[in-house]
Each structure stands twice: as C-alpha cells, then as structure tokens.
Amino acid sequence: METQENELCIVRDLMNQDDDEPPSYPVLSVSFQHNHSVAIPLRSEKEKAVISERSQAFMHNFFHGVTEKDWNNWHWQVKHSVRTTDQLGRFIRLTEEEISIVGKKSHTLPLRITPYYLSLLDRNDPEHALRKAFVPAVDEQISSPGEVLDPLSEEHHSPAPNIVHRYPDRVLFLVTGFCAAYCRYCTRTHMVAKEKCHVGINAWVAGLQYIEAHQEIRDVIISGGDPLTMPDFHIEYLLNRLRRIPHVEIIRIGSKVPVVLPQRITRSLVNILKKYHPLFMSIHFTHPDELTPEVKEACEKLANAGIPLGSQTVLLKGINDEVEIMKKLVHGLLQNRVRPYYLYQCDPIPGSGHFRTPISKGLEIIRGLRGHTSGYAVPQYVIDAPGGGGKIPLLPEYYQGHEEGYAKLMNYEGRVFRYPDDVG
C-alpha cells in the first residue's frame, strides 16, 4: 500500500511538473487506465558514452573536478548550461558588441547553450559558424520589412491548445517550450521567447482529444521546443497515448537534442522509443562541425533501434551558405546514417535579416549538389510560406519547356536534352 501511494505521488508530481530543468525519479512501473503502464527510469545511467578529445580538454579546462560520469549525464549538462553574459564570458572571449547585447531584456530569445555544445565553439573567433548560430548579435535588434513573430501563422492554424493543423492528414503537436540550446534564428520565437518550460501531461489533454476526434489525422509530428528535453516518463506517456489512437499511423519527433545534447540519447530513452514504431526522427543539423564522435554515437543508437533519421537544415548566411560546406555536411550526415531531408530558407522572424540569404543562393547550392553527389545526399530546398501556406519546394530550372512534341530538359552540367512528350 505504501509503495502504491508513493507511485501515485510521483505521478502527481510529474503531471504538475513546471520546473525549468527536466526532473528525474527512481525506476517505477506506473499503471494508467486501460491497463497500460510506463516506466520511470533512473537518473543515473549505467552506460559508458564516448567523450571526444575536444570535449575532454574543454571539461578539464573549465569544469575542474567534474567527472566523466557527470559530463555524460544529460541532467548535469542542462543544469550547467550557459544562460547569462557573465557565464558565457568564462568560456569564450566576447566582443564588445556581444557583451552589449547578450542578456538584454529586449532580447526576443533566451540564451542557453549546453557545456558540451560550448566545447564546439571557437573561443576567439566571433565569425565561427556555430558561435554565430547561438551567441546573440546586435543585428538581432534590427527588424526588416516582412518579419513577424509568427511567420508561419501557427497560432492561426491552432484549433486546440498546442496543436497546429495545417495539412489535411497530419498535425504538429507542440509539447514543450523548452530547448537544450536556443538557435538565434528560431522559427518558434513566439513560443520559446516566453521561456515556457515543460508544460506537463495536463496541458496535452486537449491536444490528444483533438487528435482522437479527427480520424483524418494519420501522422503526428511531436515538436516544441524540443520534446527530447522532457523526462523519459513524459516521452513514454505521450508516445503510449498516441500509439493507442487507431488512426495514427506514424509518429515523428523533431529535435536538435542529438546535436546539442547527445548525452540525452541514453539506453533507457532508446528502449522507450523503439517500442512505438513506426517512429521517425527529424534532427536539426546546421554545420559539419556538429558531426562529432558524440553525435555519431547518438545517431548510431537511434538508427540501431530502427528509427529512420532525417536532417532538417536551415540555410544561414555566413554559416552554411557555400556549396562545399553543405556538401561536407550532407556527406557526413549519410555517414552517420542520417538522410538529408529538408534545406529550409530561413523564416523571417524579427531580427533575422543577417541570417537570411537570397533564394538564388539556395538554388545555387542545390545545383552544386544535384548530379555532383549521391542523390541520397541532396535535400529538398523549401520555403515554409509566410502566412501558413506550408512548405513550397524550390528547384533550379531543369525543365526548359516544350518544343515540337518534346520536353526540353537541362541536366546538372547545363546540357539540354529532349524527351518525347506528345502522348495523349
């Protein structure tokens, strides 16, 4: 009886959890209605994870006395994330401009970078790609025409709390506003700027009821924030509930956690995920510098669990907007068993002008990949249309029109070929 009461207390705590950092509890098997149960895992994982030489050097230089066990604990990583100017200045040499902007209350986005991801940033070079993607810049304060807080009009397409229903057969389920690290070009500024944390099970009820009531929904994309920052218990509860809805055929998870917090991809998490196939994962990669031994191990665990992995990359000026950089990234992704999926034009959130490239740059990159490397390595270049128009694919002009019953086609070398196209 005492054990049962303790379990109920823990479940109650989890359902009301509203802390900024992910919680952790002992292993328990907790039963819900309909005789379904999930497990609450141990905080401390008994598994050896790889630590690259770069991370080891960083850990010894800046976190004296921290053990490898601590470093590999994802809770420790989140707890010790950088969130202020003073903290950030301990690890990198900030420019005067960076000092002037980091931590300002006028900022649209909070600052958070895990110790692991900090180890990848160049200490001295403010032009380093990953540093530019995560360290606030003065340019974020400059708004350009057409920039809005919710460019994809997600709130307008939200028929229930935390649900975005734009396409006929699929919905986006925004289950948390918390991220392990905040990209400066984040599409969901309107959500994460409020510094929401883990919203908890109670906040999902209306969304789950909406999905259950709409039988046309066969595909649920779990996003946020970053759903993999949630405790194992919350993740399993959510997957369990979705998998019990008969018309939900596939579940997708969108996350940058394997990149900024690879320590989170634990054995217990993977064992949960692989119980709910067909399950897919879209991982947000930005630059080849992110393809570290730690990330390789995280992707390997997920792929070995039978989870198809795809990448989603935002095209960013001065960060990844060169053919050779993109080619190095997509080749590295395939080597890590991740299929390049989308190359996104950067969304026009306020202060994003210094990140956004002209569309012609994206087409140039696709031309530089198509035919010059494996077809599997070529992502689909898309614009998520402002105002809620959905993803619109963009391609170079390979189709050159018709001439005397033939279609004129231009190949990757710029040579024109004719295809008979007069059948009726």
KALIN-V186334 format. One record per pair of residues at least 4 apart in sequence whose C-alpha atoms are under 7 Angstrom apart, sorted by the first residue. I is the first residue (numbers start at 1). GAP is how many residues later the second one is. D is the distance in whole Angstrom. If there is no record, write none. Layout:
# KALIN-V186334
{{I & GAP & D} {I & GAP & D}}
This chain:
# KALIN-V186334
{{1 & 4 & 6} {2 & 4 & 6} {3 & 4 & 6} {4 & 4 & 6} {5 & 4 & 6} {6 & 4 & 6} {7 & 4 & 6} {7 & 23 & 7} {8 & 4 & 6} {9 & 4 & 6} {10 & 4 & 6} {11 & 4 & 6} {12 & 4 & 6} {13 & 4 & 6} {15 & 185 & 5} {15 & 186 & 5} {15 & 187 & 6} {16 & 184 & 6} {17 & 183 & 6} {18 & 179 & 6} {18 & 180 & 6} {18 & 181 & 6} {18 & 182 & 7} {19 & 178 & 7} {20 & 177 & 5} {21 & 57 & 7} {21 & 58 & 7} {22 & 53 & 7} {22 & 207 & 7} {22 & 208 & 6} {22 & 209 & 6} {23 & 208 & 6} {24 & 19 & 5} {24 & 207 & 7} {25 & 15 & 7} {25 & 16 & 7} {25 & 17 & 6} {25 & 18 & 6} {26 & 14 & 6} {26 & 15 & 6} {26 & 16 & 5} {26 & 17 & 7} {27 & 12 & 6} {27 & 13 & 5} {27 & 14 & 4} {27 & 15 & 5} {28 & 11 & 6} {28 & 12 & 5} {29 & 8 & 6} {29 & 9 & 6} {29 & 10 & 5} {29 & 11 & 7} {30 & 7 & 5} {30 & 8 & 6} {30 & 9 & 6} {31 & 4 & 6} {31 & 5 & 6} {31 & 6 & 4} {31 & 7 & 7} {32 & 4 & 5} {32 & 5 & 6} {38 & 198 & 6} {38 & 199 & 7} {39 & 194 & 6} {40 & 192 & 7} {40 & 193 & 5} {41 & 191 & 7} {41 & 227 & 7} {49 & 23 & 7} {50 & 243 & 7} {50 & 244 & 6} {51 & 4 & 6} {51 & 5 & 6} {51 & 243 & 6} {52 & 4 & 6} {52 & 241 & 6} {52 & 242 & 7} {53 & 4 & 6} {54 & 4 & 6} {54 & 65 & 7} {55 & 4 & 6} {55 & 61 & 7} {55 & 64 & 6} {56 & 4 & 6} {57 & 4 & 6} {58 & 4 & 6} {58 & 61 & 6} {59 & 4 & 5} {60 & 4 & 6} {66 & 4 & 6} {66 & 5 & 7} {67 & 4 & 6} {68 & 4 & 6} {69 & 4 & 6} {70 & 6 & 6} {71 & 5 & 7} {71 & 6 & 7} {72 & 191 & 5} {73 & 4 & 6} {73 & 190 & 6} {74 & 4 & 6} {74 & 187 & 7} {74 & 189 & 5} {74 & 190 & 5} {75 & 4 & 6} {76 & 4 & 6} {77 & 4 & 6} {77 & 37 & 6} {77 & 38 & 6} {78 & 36 & 6} {78 & 102 & 6} {80 & 34 & 7} {80 & 35 & 7} {81 & 31 & 6} {81 & 32 & 5} {81 & 33 & 4} {81 & 34 & 6} {82 & 5 & 6} {82 & 6 & 6} {82 & 30 & 5} {82 & 31 & 5} {82 & 32 & 6} {83 & 4 & 7} {83 & 28 & 5} {83 & 29 & 5} {84 & 4 & 6} {84 & 19 & 6} {84 & 27 & 7} {85 & 4 & 6} {85 & 14 & 7} {85 & 17 & 5} {85 & 18 & 6} {86 & 4 & 7} {88 & 4 & 6} {89 & 4 & 6} {89 & 5 & 6} {91 & 32 & 7} {92 & 31 & 4} {92 & 32 & 6} {93 & 30 & 6} {93 & 31 & 6} {94 & 4 & 6} {94 & 5 & 6} {95 & 4 & 6} {96 & 4 & 6} {97 & 4 & 6} {97 & 41 & 6} {98 & 4 & 6} {98 & 38 & 7} {98 & 39 & 6} {101 & 35 & 7} {101 & 36 & 6} {101 & 37 & 6} {102 & 34 & 6} {108 & 81 & 7} {108 & 85 & 6} {109 & 80 & 6} {109 & 84 & 5} {110 & 72 & 7} {110 & 83 & 6} {110 & 85 & 7} {111 & 71 & 6} {112 & 68 & 7} {112 & 69 & 5} {112 & 70 & 6} {113 & 4 & 6} {113 & 5 & 6} {113 & 67 & 7} {113 & 68 & 5} {113 & 69 & 7} {114 & 4 & 6} {114 & 66 & 7} {114 & 67 & 6} {114 & 146 & 7} {114 & 147 & 7} {115 & 4 & 6} {116 & 145 & 7} {117 & 143 & 5} {121 & 9 & 6} {121 & 10 & 5} {122 & 6 & 6} {122 & 9 & 7} {126 & 5 & 7} {126 & 6 & 7} {127 & 5 & 6} {128 & 4 & 6} {129 & 4 & 6} {129 & 190 & 5} {130 & 4 & 6} {131 & 4 & 6} {133 & 50 & 6} {133 & 51 & 6} {134 & 48 & 7} {134 & 49 & 5} {134 & 50 & 6} {136 & 48 & 7} {139 & 212 & 6} {139 & 215 & 6} {140 & 211 & 4} {140 & 212 & 6} {141 & 210 & 6} {142 & 209 & 5} {143 & 4 & 7} {143 & 207 & 5} {143 & 208 & 5} {144 & 207 & 7} {144 & 209 & 7} {146 & 202 & 7} {147 & 201 & 5} {147 & 202 & 5} {147 & 203 & 5} {148 & 200 & 7} {148 & 201 & 5} {148 & 202 & 6} {149 & 40 & 6} {149 & 41 & 6} {149 & 200 & 5} {149 & 201 & 6} {150 & 4 & 7} {150 & 40 & 6} {151 & 196 & 7} {151 & 197 & 6} {151 & 198 & 6} {151 & 235 & 5} {151 & 236 & 6} {152 & 232 & 7} {152 & 233 & 7} {152 & 234 & 5} {152 & 235 & 5} {152 & 236 & 5} {153 & 4 & 7} {153 & 234 & 5} {153 & 235 & 5} {154 & 4 & 6} {154 & 10 & 6} {154 & 234 & 7} {157 & 7 & 5} {157 & 8 & 6} {157 & 9 & 6} {158 & 5 & 5} {158 & 6 & 5} {158 & 7 & 6} {159 & 4 & 7} {160 & 46 & 6} {160 & 47 & 6} {160 & 50 & 7} {161 & 45 & 6} {161 & 46 & 6} {162 & 11 & 6} {162 & 12 & 5} {162 & 13 & 7} {162 & 45 & 6} {163 & 8 & 7} {163 & 9 & 6} {163 & 10 & 5} {163 & 11 & 6} {163 & 44 & 6} {164 & 7 & 6} {164 & 8 & 5} {164 & 9 & 7} {165 & 5 & 7} {165 & 6 & 5} {165 & 7 & 6} {166 & 5 & 7} {169 & 47 & 5} {169 & 48 & 4} {169 & 49 & 6} {169 & 50 & 6} {170 & 47 & 5} {170 & 48 & 6} {170 & 49 & 5} {170 & 50 & 6} {171 & 46 & 7} {171 & 48 & 7} {171 & 49 & 5} {171 & 50 & 6} {172 & 48 & 6} {172 & 49 & 5} {172 & 50 & 6} {172 & 51 & 7} {173 & 47 & 7} {173 & 48 & 6} {173 & 49 & 5} {173 & 50 & 6} {174 & 48 & 6} {174 & 49 & 5} {174 & 50 & 4} {175 & 24 & 7} {175 & 29 & 7} {175 & 47 & 7} {175 & 48 & 6} {175 & 49 & 5} {175 & 52 & 6} {176 & 21 & 6} {176 & 22 & 5} {176 & 23 & 5} {176 & 48 & 5} {176 & 49 & 5} {176 & 50 & 7} {176 & 51 & 6} {177 & 14 & 6} {177 & 15 & 5} {177 & 18 & 7} {177 & 19 & 5} {177 & 20 & 5} {177 & 21 & 6} {177 & 47 & 5} {177 & 48 & 4} {178 & 14 & 7} {178 & 18 & 6} {178 & 19 & 5} {178 & 20 & 6} {178 & 47 & 5} {178 & 48 & 6} {179 & 46 & 5} {179 & 47 & 5} {179 & 50 & 7} {180 & 49 & 7} {180 & 77 & 7} {180 & 80 & 7} {180 & 81 & 7} {181 & 79 & 7} {185 & 167 & 6} {187 & 160 & 6} {187 & 162 & 7} {188 & 4 & 6} {189 & 4 & 5} {192 & 4 & 6} {192 & 33 & 7} {198 & 32 & 7} {199 & 4 & 6} {204 & 4 & 6} {205 & 4 & 6} {206 & 4 & 6} {207 & 4 & 6} {208 & 4 & 6} {209 & 4 & 6} {210 & 4 & 6} {211 & 6 & 7} {212 & 33 & 6} {215 & 32 & 6} {217 & 30 & 7} {217 & 31 & 6} {218 & 29 & 6} {218 & 30 & 4} {218 & 31 & 5} {218 & 32 & 7} {219 & 29 & 6} {219 & 30 & 6} {219 & 31 & 5} {219 & 32 & 6} {220 & 30 & 7} {220 & 31 & 5} {220 & 32 & 6} {221 & 30 & 6} {221 & 31 & 5} {221 & 32 & 6} {222 & 5 & 7} {222 & 30 & 6} {222 & 31 & 5} {222 & 32 & 6} {223 & 4 & 6} {223 & 30 & 6} {223 & 31 & 5} {226 & 29 & 5} {227 & 28 & 7} {228 & 27 & 7} {228 & 29 & 6} {230 & 4 & 6} {230 & 5 & 6} {231 & 4 & 6} {232 & 4 & 6} {232 & 37 & 6} {233 & 4 & 6} {234 & 4 & 6} {235 & 4 & 6} {236 & 4 & 6} {236 & 36 & 6} {237 & 4 & 6} {238 & 4 & 6} {239 & 4 & 6} {239 & 37 & 7} {240 & 4 & 6} {243 & 5 & 7} {243 & 33 & 7} {250 & 28 & 5} {250 & 29 & 6} {251 & 27 & 7} {251 & 28 & 5} {251 & 29 & 6} {252 & 27 & 6} {252 & 28 & 5} {252 & 29 & 5} {253 & 27 & 6} {253 & 28 & 5} {253 & 29 & 6} {254 & 27 & 6} {254 & 28 & 5} {254 & 29 & 6} {255 & 27 & 6} {255 & 28 & 5} {255 & 29 & 6} {256 & 4 & 6} {256 & 27 & 5} {256 & 28 & 5} {257 & 4 & 5} {257 & 5 & 6} {258 & 4 & 4} {258 & 7 & 7} {258 & 37 & 6} {258 & 40 & 6} {259 & 26 & 7} {259 & 31 & 7} {259 & 36 & 6} {262 & 32 & 6} {262 & 33 & 6} {262 & 36 & 6} {265 & 4 & 6} {265 & 5 & 7} {265 & 33 & 6} {266 & 4 & 6} {267 & 4 & 6} {268 & 4 & 6} {269 & 4 & 6} {270 & 4 & 6} {270 & 32 & 6} {270 & 35 & 7} {271 & 4 & 7} {274 & 31 & 6} {274 & 32 & 7} {279 & 28 & 6} {280 & 27 & 6} {280 & 28 & 5} {280 & 29 & 6} {281 & 26 & 7} {281 & 27 & 6} {281 & 28 & 5} {281 & 29 & 6} {282 & 27 & 6} {282 & 28 & 5} {282 & 29 & 5} {282 & 30 & 6} {283 & 27 & 6} {283 & 28 & 5} {283 & 29 & 6} {284 & 27 & 6} {284 & 28 & 5} {284 & 29 & 6} {285 & 26 & 6} {285 & 27 & 6} {285 & 28 & 5} {286 & 27 & 5} {286 & 28 & 7} {287 & 33 & 6} {287 & 42 & 6} {288 & 40 & 6} {288 & 41 & 5} {291 & 4 & 6} {291 & 5 & 7} {291 & 41 & 7} {292 & 4 & 6} {293 & 4 & 6} {294 & 4 & 6} {295 & 4 & 6} {296 & 4 & 6} {296 & 40 & 6} {297 & 4 & 6} {298 & 4 & 6} {299 & 4 & 6} {299 & 37 & 6} {300 & 4 & 6} {300 & 36 & 7} {301 & 4 & 6} {302 & 4 & 7} {302 & 5 & 6} {303 & 4 & 5} {303 & 5 & 6} {303 & 6 & 7} {303 & 34 & 7} {309 & 29 & 5} {309 & 30 & 6} {310 & 28 & 5} {310 & 29 & 5} {310 & 30 & 6} {310 & 31 & 5} {311 & 27 & 6} {311 & 28 & 6} {311 & 29 & 5} {311 & 30 & 5} {311 & 31 & 7} {312 & 28 & 7} {312 & 29 & 6} {312 & 30 & 5} {312 & 31 & 6} {313 & 29 & 6} {313 & 30 & 5} {313 & 31 & 6} {314 & 29 & 6} {314 & 30 & 5} {314 & 31 & 6} {314 & 32 & 6} {315 & 5 & 6} {315 & 6 & 6} {315 & 28 & 6} {315 & 29 & 6} {315 & 30 & 6} {315 & 31 & 6} {316 & 4 & 6} {316 & 5 & 6} {316 & 30 & 7} {316 & 39 & 5} {316 & 40 & 6} {316 & 41 & 7} {317 & 4 & 6} {317 & 37 & 7} {317 & 38 & 5} {317 & 39 & 6} {317 & 40 & 5} {320 & 5 & 6} {320 & 6 & 6} {322 & 4 & 6} {322 & 43 & 7} {323 & 4 & 6} {323 & 42 & 5} {323 & 45 & 6} {324 & 4 & 6} {325 & 4 & 6} {326 & 4 & 6} {327 & 4 & 6} {327 & 42 & 7} {328 & 4 & 6} {329 & 4 & 6} {330 & 4 & 6} {330 & 10 & 6} {330 & 47 & 5} {331 & 4 & 6} {331 & 46 & 6} {332 & 4 & 6} {333 & 4 & 6} {333 & 5 & 5} {333 & 6 & 7} {333 & 7 & 7} {334 & 4 & 5} {334 & 5 & 6} {334 & 43 & 7} {339 & 37 & 7} {339 & 38 & 7} {340 & 37 & 6} {340 & 38 & 6} {340 & 39 & 5} {341 & 38 & 5} {341 & 39 & 6} {342 & 37 & 5} {342 & 38 & 5} {342 & 39 & 6} {342 & 40 & 7} {343 & 36 & 6} {343 & 37 & 6} {343 & 38 & 5} {343 & 39 & 6} {344 & 37 & 6} {344 & 38 & 5} {344 & 39 & 6} {345 & 37 & 6} {345 & 38 & 5} {346 & 10 & 6} {348 & 4 & 6} {352 & 4 & 6} {357 & 4 & 6} {359 & 4 & 7} {360 & 4 & 6} {361 & 4 & 6} {362 & 4 & 6} {363 & 4 & 6} {363 & 32 & 6} {363 & 33 & 6} {364 & 4 & 6} {365 & 4 & 6} {366 & 4 & 6} {367 & 29 & 7} {367 & 45 & 7} {368 & 4 & 7} {369 & 4 & 6} {369 & 9 & 6} {370 & 5 & 7} {370 & 8 & 6} {370 & 42 & 6} {371 & 41 & 5} {373 & 4 & 7} {380 & 13 & 7} {381 & 12 & 6} {381 & 13 & 6} {382 & 9 & 6} {382 & 10 & 5} {382 & 11 & 4} {382 & 12 & 6} {383 & 8 & 6} {383 & 9 & 5} {383 & 10 & 7} {384 & 5 & 7} {384 & 6 & 5} {384 & 7 & 4} {384 & 8 & 6} {385 & 4 & 5} {385 & 5 & 5} {385 & 6 & 6} {385 & 7 & 7} {398 & 11 & 6} {398 & 12 & 5} {398 & 13 & 6} {399 & 9 & 6} {399 & 10 & 5} {399 & 11 & 6} {400 & 8 & 5} {400 & 9 & 6} {400 & 10 & 7} {401 & 6 & 6} {401 & 7 & 6} {402 & 4 & 6} {402 & 5 & 5} {402 & 6 & 6} {403 & 4 & 6} {405 & 15 & 6} {405 & 16 & 6} {405 & 17 & 5} {406 & 12 & 6} {406 & 13 & 5} {406 & 14 & 5} {406 & 15 & 5} {406 & 16 & 7} {407 & 11 & 6} {407 & 12 & 5} {407 & 13 & 6} {407 & 14 & 6} {408 & 8 & 7} {408 & 9 & 6} {408 & 10 & 5} {408 & 11 & 7} {409 & 7 & 5} {409 & 8 & 5} {409 & 9 & 6} {410 & 4 & 6} {410 & 5 & 5} {410 & 6 & 4} {410 & 7 & 6} {411 & 4 & 6} {411 & 5 & 6}}
